[in-house]
């Protein structure tokens, strides 16, 4: 699951600091109001060494997220890209999860940030499967949440903002209390939106369906990747509104995200979908081949880590 495992260094505001020293004051604006943006990124062990999947795309989304909440990140995408690769190298990790975050720091504590600096940090640590090894093989159980996905005119879901995730936290806590591994949120109109941290895909009669961005979901980079990969494998992908019955009657179902990768869903609200089907397994296999550097057709999505040179 998502336990933190301390590594040697964290990159913070342009400097590498020891893990235990990467702290902030209790009065930072981001702590009180959720005024921050973040990303989830994975680095994988490949035959050519550690490689980060779509690193630049994720960091561009970090900047886009900040712009939507009127925040100016004081480091460019290129600067953060170089720092991210160096951080993985410094911590000598063959594979890991990366967490870039930017938030309003210590200054005023009124609702609008005024003289508050924007703090930026990059963390990385070893992290296995988000929903468990068994979930990757057999599929997970999900519950449609009583909590509704907040509409995009309330908070811009195109921004991966920290405060938005209270909505997700409540949903997945509710699901966990009921014995489920993940929650599925609906829009106010009853359409399928997404999970607490993943995008949703359904397979029916060999066709792949996924909710539209118009439902207010995050513009998932893994979602985007799977749509492109599925098309290259000859599958038809339809982006359209889905309702609960589409989940219950699905031949197959899976969720995608940086943390969850491609995780099958075996049950929704105790409606049995069953073991992972051929489409899900084909896409899961294709995705893992890509991120682990075994499919050269998609090598442009990998950004390789240069090992840190040590003095002789």
The 8 nearest C-alpha neighbors of each residue, nearest first, counted from 0:
[[1, 129, 2, 130, 131, 128, 127, 126],
 [0, 2, 129, 3, 126, 127, 128, 130],
 [3, 1, 0, 4, 126, 125, 124, 127],
 [2, 4, 5, 1, 124, 126, 125, 6],
 [5, 3, 124, 6, 2, 125, 126, 123],
 [6, 4, 3, 18, 124, 7, 19, 8],
 [5, 7, 8, 124, 90, 18, 4, 123],
 [6, 8, 90, 18, 17, 5, 9, 89],
 [7, 9, 17, 18, 16, 6, 15, 90],
 [10, 8, 122, 16, 15, 18, 121, 11],
 [9, 11, 15, 121, 14, 120, 16, 13],
 [12, 10, 120, 14, 13, 119, 9, 15],
 [13, 11, 119, 14, 120, 118, 10, 15],
 [12, 14, 11, 10, 15, 119, 82, 120],
 [15, 13, 11, 10, 12, 16, 9, 120],
 [14, 16, 10, 9, 8, 11, 17, 13],
 [17, 15, 9, 8, 14, 10, 20, 18],
 [16, 18, 8, 20, 19, 7, 9, 21],
 [19, 17, 8, 20, 9, 21, 7, 16],
 [20, 18, 17, 21, 22, 16, 5, 8],
 [19, 21, 17, 18, 22, 16, 9, 23],
 [22, 20, 18, 19, 16, 17, 9, 11],
 [21, 23, 20, 24, 19, 18, 11, 25],
 [24, 22, 25, 27, 21, 104, 105, 26],
 [23, 25, 26, 27, 105, 22, 104, 30],
 [26, 24, 27, 23, 30, 105, 31, 28],
 [27, 25, 24, 105, 28, 30, 108, 31],
 [28, 26, 105, 104, 29, 30, 25, 24],
 [27, 29, 103, 104, 31, 30, 108, 105],
 [30, 28, 34, 33, 103, 102, 32, 27],
 [29, 31, 28, 27, 33, 32, 26, 25],
 [32, 30, 28, 29, 33, 27, 26, 34],
 [33, 31, 34, 29, 30, 28, 162, 110],
 [32, 34, 162, 29, 161, 30, 35, 31],
 [35, 33, 29, 32, 102, 103, 162, 161],
 [34, 36, 102, 161, 101, 160, 29, 33],
 [37, 35, 160, 161, 101, 159, 100, 65],
 [36, 38, 100, 99, 159, 61, 101, 160],
 [37, 39, 99, 98, 61, 40, 100, 57],
 [38, 40, 98, 97, 257, 41, 37, 96],
 [41, 39, 97, 96, 257, 38, 98, 54],
 [42, 40, 96, 51, 97, 95, 52, 43],
 [41, 43, 51, 94, 95, 50, 52, 96],
 [44, 42, 94, 50, 49, 291, 45, 51],
 [43, 45, 49, 94, 93, 48, 291, 50],
 [44, 46, 291, 48, 292, 47, 49, 43],
 [45, 47, 48, 292, 44, 293, 291, 49],
 [48, 46, 45, 49, 292, 303, 50, 44],
 [47, 49, 45, 46, 44, 50, 303, 304],
 [48, 50, 44, 93, 43, 304, 45, 303],
 [51, 49, 303, 302, 42, 43, 301, 304],
 [50, 52, 42, 302, 301, 54, 41, 43],
 [51, 53, 301, 54, 300, 41, 290, 42],
 [54, 52, 300, 56, 55, 301, 57, 51],
 [53, 55, 57, 56, 52, 51, 58, 302],
 [54, 56, 58, 57, 53, 59, 80, 76],
 [57, 55, 59, 53, 54, 58, 60, 220],
 [58, 56, 60, 54, 55, 59, 61, 53],
 [57, 59, 61, 55, 60, 56, 76, 54],
 [58, 60, 62, 56, 61, 57, 55, 76],
 [59, 61, 63, 57, 58, 62, 64, 56],
 [62, 60, 58, 64, 59, 63, 37, 65],
 [63, 61, 65, 59, 60, 64, 66, 58],
 [62, 64, 60, 66, 65, 61, 59, 67],
 [65, 63, 158, 61, 67, 62, 66, 159],
 [66, 64, 70, 62, 68, 63, 67, 36],
 [65, 67, 69, 63, 68, 70, 64, 62],
 [66, 68, 64, 65, 69, 158, 63, 155],
 [67, 69, 65, 66, 70, 64, 158, 160],
 [70, 68, 66, 67, 65, 71, 64, 63],
 [69, 71, 65, 66, 68, 72, 67, 117],
 [70, 72, 73, 65, 66, 69, 117, 62],
 [71, 73, 74, 70, 117, 62, 65, 101],
 [72, 74, 71, 75, 117, 119, 118, 12],
 [75, 73, 72, 78, 79, 76, 77, 119],
 [74, 76, 78, 77, 79, 73, 72, 62],
 [75, 77, 79, 78, 58, 80, 59, 74],
 [76, 78, 80, 75, 79, 81, 55, 74],
 [79, 77, 75, 81, 80, 76, 74, 82],
 [80, 78, 82, 76, 77, 81, 83, 75],
 [79, 81, 77, 83, 78, 82, 76, 55],
 [82, 80, 78, 84, 79, 83, 85, 77],
 [81, 83, 79, 85, 80, 84, 86, 78],
 [84, 82, 86, 80, 85, 81, 79, 87],
 [85, 83, 304, 87, 81, 86, 82, 88],
 [84, 86, 88, 82, 83, 87, 89, 81],
 [85, 87, 89, 83, 88, 84, 82, 90],
 [88, 86, 90, 84, 85, 89, 92, 91],
 [87, 89, 91, 85, 86, 306, 90, 307],
 [90, 88, 86, 91, 87, 85, 307, 8],
 [89, 91, 87, 88, 92, 7, 86, 6],
 [92, 90, 88, 89, 87, 93, 306, 307],
 [91, 93, 94, 90, 87, 95, 88, 125],
 [94, 92, 44, 49, 91, 43, 95, 48],
 [95, 93, 43, 42, 44, 92, 49, 125],
 [94, 96, 125, 42, 124, 126, 41, 123],
 [95, 97, 41, 123, 124, 40, 126, 125],
 [98, 96, 123, 40, 122, 41, 39, 99],
 [97, 99, 122, 39, 38, 121, 123, 100],
 [100, 98, 121, 38, 37, 120, 122, 97],
 [101, 99, 37, 120, 119, 36, 98, 121],
 [102, 100, 119, 36, 118, 35, 37, 117],
 [103, 101, 35, 118, 29, 117, 34, 104],
 [102, 104, 117, 29, 28, 115, 116, 118],
 [103, 105, 27, 116, 28, 115, 117, 118],
 [104, 106, 27, 115, 26, 28, 24, 107],
 [107, 105, 115, 114, 104, 108, 27, 116],
 [106, 108, 109, 115, 114, 113, 112, 105],
 [109, 107, 28, 110, 106, 112, 26, 27],
 [108, 110, 111, 107, 112, 113, 28, 106],
 [109, 111, 112, 108, 32, 28, 107, 31],
 [112, 110, 109, 113, 108, 107, 28, 32],
 [113, 111, 115, 110, 114, 107, 109, 103],
 [112, 114, 115, 111, 107, 106, 109, 116],
 [113, 115, 106, 116, 112, 107, 105, 104],
 [114, 116, 106, 104, 113, 112, 105, 103],
 [117, 115, 104, 103, 118, 114, 105, 106],
 [118, 116, 103, 102, 104, 101, 72, 119],
 [117, 119, 102, 101, 104, 103, 116, 12],
 [120, 118, 101, 12, 100, 11, 117, 102],
 [119, 121, 11, 100, 10, 99, 12, 101],
 [122, 120, 99, 10, 98, 9, 11, 100],
 [123, 121, 98, 9, 97, 99, 120, 10],
 [124, 122, 97, 96, 98, 95, 87, 121],
 [123, 125, 95, 96, 4, 6, 126, 5],
 [126, 124, 95, 96, 94, 4, 127, 123],
 [127, 125, 95, 96, 124, 128, 1, 0],
 [128, 126, 129, 125, 0, 131, 1, 95],
 [127, 129, 131, 130, 132, 0, 259, 126],
 [130, 128, 0, 259, 258, 131, 1, 127],
 [131, 129, 128, 134, 0, 259, 132, 180],
 [132, 130, 128, 134, 133, 129, 0, 135],
 [131, 133, 135, 134, 128, 136, 130, 127],
 [134, 132, 136, 135, 131, 137, 138, 130],
 [133, 135, 138, 139, 131, 137, 132, 136],
 [134, 136, 262, 132, 133, 138, 137, 263],
 [137, 135, 133, 134, 138, 132, 263, 275],
 [138, 136, 134, 133, 274, 135, 275, 139],
 [137, 139, 263, 134, 264, 265, 135, 136],
 [140, 138, 264, 134, 265, 180, 263, 141],
 [139, 141, 266, 179, 180, 265, 267, 264],
 [142, 140, 181, 267, 182, 179, 180, 266],
 [143, 141, 268, 182, 267, 174, 144, 183],
 [142, 144, 183, 182, 184, 268, 145, 141],
 [145, 143, 146, 184, 170, 183, 182, 142],
 [144, 146, 147, 143, 170, 184, 173, 185],
 [147, 145, 144, 170, 148, 184, 169, 166],
 [148, 146, 185, 184, 186, 149, 187, 145],
 [149, 147, 186, 184, 185, 150, 146, 192],
 [148, 150, 147, 153, 151, 154, 186, 166],
 [151, 149, 152, 153, 215, 148, 154, 186],
 [150, 152, 155, 215, 154, 153, 156, 149],
 [151, 153, 150, 154, 155, 149, 215, 156],
 [154, 152, 151, 150, 149, 155, 156, 215],
 [153, 155, 151, 152, 156, 150, 149, 163],
 [156, 154, 151, 157, 158, 152, 153, 67],
 [155, 157, 158, 217, 151, 215, 216, 154],
 [156, 158, 217, 155, 218, 159, 64, 216],
 [159, 157, 64, 156, 160, 155, 67, 63],
 [158, 160, 36, 64, 37, 157, 156, 161],
 [161, 159, 36, 158, 35, 163, 162, 37],
 [160, 162, 35, 36, 33, 163, 164, 34],
 [163, 161, 33, 164, 160, 165, 34, 32],
 [164, 162, 161, 165, 160, 166, 154, 167],
 [163, 165, 167, 166, 162, 161, 168, 160],
 [164, 166, 168, 167, 163, 162, 169, 161],
 [167, 165, 164, 169, 168, 163, 170, 148],
 [168, 166, 195, 164, 170, 165, 169, 171],
 [167, 169, 165, 171, 170, 166, 164, 172],
 [170, 168, 172, 167, 166, 171, 173, 165],
 [169, 171, 167, 173, 168, 172, 144, 182],
 [170, 172, 174, 182, 173, 168, 169, 181],
 [173, 171, 175, 169, 174, 170, 168, 176],
 [172, 174, 170, 176, 171, 175, 169, 177],
 [173, 175, 171, 179, 177, 172, 176, 182],
 [176, 174, 179, 178, 172, 177, 173, 180],
 [177, 175, 173, 174, 178, 172, 179, 171],
 [176, 178, 174, 175, 179, 173, 142, 172],
 [177, 179, 175, 176, 174, 180, 140, 141],
 [180, 178, 175, 174, 140, 141, 177, 181],
 [181, 179, 140, 141, 175, 139, 174, 178],
 [180, 182, 141, 171, 179, 174, 142, 140],
 [183, 181, 142, 171, 194, 141, 174, 143],
 [184, 182, 194, 143, 193, 144, 142, 195],
 [183, 185, 144, 148, 193, 192, 147, 194],
 [186, 184, 191, 192, 190, 147, 189, 148],
 [185, 187, 189, 190, 188, 148, 147, 192],
 [186, 188, 189, 147, 185, 148, 150, 190],
 [189, 187, 186, 190, 185, 191, 214, 147],
 [188, 190, 186, 185, 187, 191, 242, 243],
 [191, 189, 242, 186, 185, 241, 188, 240],
 [190, 192, 185, 241, 242, 193, 186, 184],
 [193, 191, 185, 184, 214, 186, 216, 190],
 [194, 192, 198, 199, 184, 183, 197, 191],
 [195, 193, 183, 197, 196, 182, 184, 198],
 [194, 196, 167, 182, 171, 197, 170, 183],
 [197, 195, 194, 256, 167, 198, 193, 258],
 [198, 196, 256, 194, 255, 254, 195, 193],
 [197, 199, 193, 255, 254, 194, 222, 256],
 [200, 198, 254, 193, 209, 253, 197, 255],
 [199, 201, 209, 253, 208, 252, 254, 207],
 [202, 200, 252, 208, 207, 251, 249, 209],
 [201, 203, 207, 251, 206, 250, 252, 249],
 [202, 204, 250, 206, 205, 249, 201, 207],
 [205, 203, 206, 202, 250, 207, 249, 251],
 [204, 206, 203, 202, 207, 278, 234, 235],
 [207, 205, 235, 203, 202, 204, 236, 208],
 [208, 206, 202, 236, 201, 235, 237, 203],
 [209, 207, 237, 201, 200, 236, 238, 202],
 [208, 210, 200, 238, 199, 201, 239, 211],
 [211, 209, 239, 240, 238, 241, 192, 191],
 [210, 212, 213, 239, 238, 214, 240, 209],
 [211, 213, 214, 216, 215, 210, 218, 217],
 [212, 214, 211, 215, 216, 210, 151, 240],
 [215, 213, 212, 216, 192, 211, 186, 210],
 [216, 214, 151, 213, 156, 212, 150, 217],
 [217, 215, 212, 214, 156, 192, 218, 193],
 [216, 218, 157, 156, 219, 215, 159, 158],
 [219, 217, 157, 216, 220, 212, 222, 223],
 [220, 218, 222, 217, 221, 223, 198, 256],
 [219, 221, 223, 222, 224, 218, 57, 256],
 [220, 222, 224, 256, 223, 219, 225, 255],
 [223, 221, 219, 225, 220, 224, 255, 226],
 [222, 224, 220, 226, 221, 225, 219, 227],
 [223, 225, 221, 227, 222, 226, 220, 228],
 [226, 224, 228, 222, 227, 223, 229, 221],
 [227, 225, 229, 223, 224, 228, 222, 230],
 [228, 226, 224, 230, 225, 229, 231, 223],
 [227, 229, 225, 231, 230, 226, 224, 232],
 [230, 228, 232, 226, 234, 231, 227, 225],
 [229, 231, 233, 234, 227, 232, 228, 226],
 [230, 232, 228, 229, 233, 227, 234, 226],
 [233, 231, 229, 230, 234, 228, 282, 227],
 [232, 234, 230, 231, 229, 235, 228, 236],
 [235, 233, 230, 229, 232, 236, 206, 207],
 [234, 236, 206, 207, 230, 237, 233, 229],
 [237, 235, 207, 208, 206, 234, 238, 226],
 [236, 238, 208, 239, 207, 209, 235, 206],
 [239, 237, 209, 211, 210, 208, 236, 240],
 [240, 238, 210, 211, 237, 209, 241, 208],
 [239, 241, 210, 190, 211, 242, 191, 238],
 [240, 242, 191, 190, 245, 210, 239, 243],
 [243, 241, 190, 245, 191, 244, 189, 240],
 [244, 242, 246, 245, 247, 191, 241, 190],
 [243, 245, 247, 246, 242, 248, 241, 249],
 [246, 244, 243, 248, 242, 247, 249, 241],
 [247, 245, 249, 244, 243, 248, 201, 267],
 [246, 248, 244, 245, 249, 270, 243, 267],
 [249, 247, 245, 246, 244, 250, 272, 203],
 [250, 248, 246, 251, 203, 247, 245, 202],
 [249, 251, 203, 202, 272, 248, 252, 204],
 [252, 250, 202, 249, 276, 201, 272, 275],
 [251, 253, 201, 264, 200, 202, 263, 249],
 [252, 254, 263, 264, 200, 262, 199, 201],
 [255, 253, 199, 262, 198, 197, 261, 200],
 [256, 254, 261, 260, 198, 197, 259, 222],
 [255, 257, 197, 260, 259, 221, 258, 198],
 [256, 258, 260, 259, 40, 39, 221, 41],
 [257, 259, 129, 256, 260, 128, 39, 41],
 [258, 260, 256, 129, 257, 262, 261, 255],
 [259, 261, 256, 257, 255, 258, 262, 221],
 [262, 260, 255, 283, 254, 259, 263, 253],
 [261, 263, 135, 254, 253, 259, 260, 138],
 [264, 262, 253, 138, 275, 252, 135, 254],
 [265, 263, 138, 139, 253, 252, 266, 140],
 [264, 266, 273, 138, 272, 139, 140, 274],
 [267, 265, 271, 140, 272, 270, 269, 264],
 [266, 268, 141, 270, 269, 142, 140, 247],
 [267, 269, 142, 270, 141, 143, 266, 140],
 [270, 268, 267, 266, 271, 140, 142, 141],
 [271, 269, 267, 266, 268, 247, 272, 248],
 [270, 272, 266, 273, 269, 265, 267, 247],
 [273, 271, 265, 266, 251, 270, 250, 249],
 [274, 272, 265, 271, 275, 266, 251, 276],
 [273, 275, 265, 137, 276, 138, 272, 263],
 [276, 274, 263, 279, 137, 280, 138, 273],
 [275, 277, 279, 278, 251, 280, 274, 250],
 [276, 278, 280, 279, 281, 275, 251, 282],
 [279, 277, 281, 280, 276, 282, 205, 202],
 [278, 280, 282, 276, 281, 277, 283, 275],
 [279, 281, 283, 277, 278, 282, 284, 276],
 [280, 282, 278, 284, 279, 283, 277, 285],
 [283, 281, 285, 279, 284, 280, 286, 278],
 [284, 282, 280, 286, 261, 285, 281, 279],
 [283, 285, 281, 287, 282, 286, 280, 288],
 [286, 284, 282, 288, 283, 287, 281, 289],
 [287, 285, 289, 283, 288, 284, 282, 290],
 [288, 286, 290, 284, 289, 285, 291, 283],
 [287, 289, 293, 285, 291, 286, 290, 294],
 [290, 288, 294, 286, 292, 287, 291, 293],
 [289, 291, 287, 292, 288, 52, 286, 43],
 [292, 290, 45, 288, 289, 43, 293, 287],
 [293, 291, 45, 289, 290, 294, 288, 46],
 [292, 294, 288, 291, 289, 295, 45, 290],
 [295, 293, 289, 296, 292, 288, 297, 298],
 [294, 296, 298, 297, 293, 292, 289, 299],
 [297, 295, 294, 298, 299, 289, 293, 300],
 [298, 296, 295, 299, 300, 294, 289, 301],
 [297, 299, 295, 300, 301, 296, 292, 294],
 [300, 298, 297, 301, 302, 296, 295, 53],
 [299, 301, 53, 298, 52, 297, 302, 54],
 [302, 300, 52, 298, 299, 51, 50, 53],
 [303, 301, 51, 50, 52, 54, 300, 304],
 [304, 302, 50, 49, 51, 301, 305, 48],
 [303, 305, 84, 49, 50, 306, 88, 302],
 [304, 306, 303, 307, 88, 84, 85, 49],
 [307, 305, 88, 308, 304, 91, 89, 85],
 [308, 306, 88, 89, 309, 305, 85, 91],
 [307, 309, 306, 310, 305, 311, 88, 89],
 [308, 310, 311, 307, 306, 89, 88, 91],
 [311, 309, 308, 307, 306, 89, 88, 305],
 [310, 309, 308, 307, 306, 89, 305, 91]]
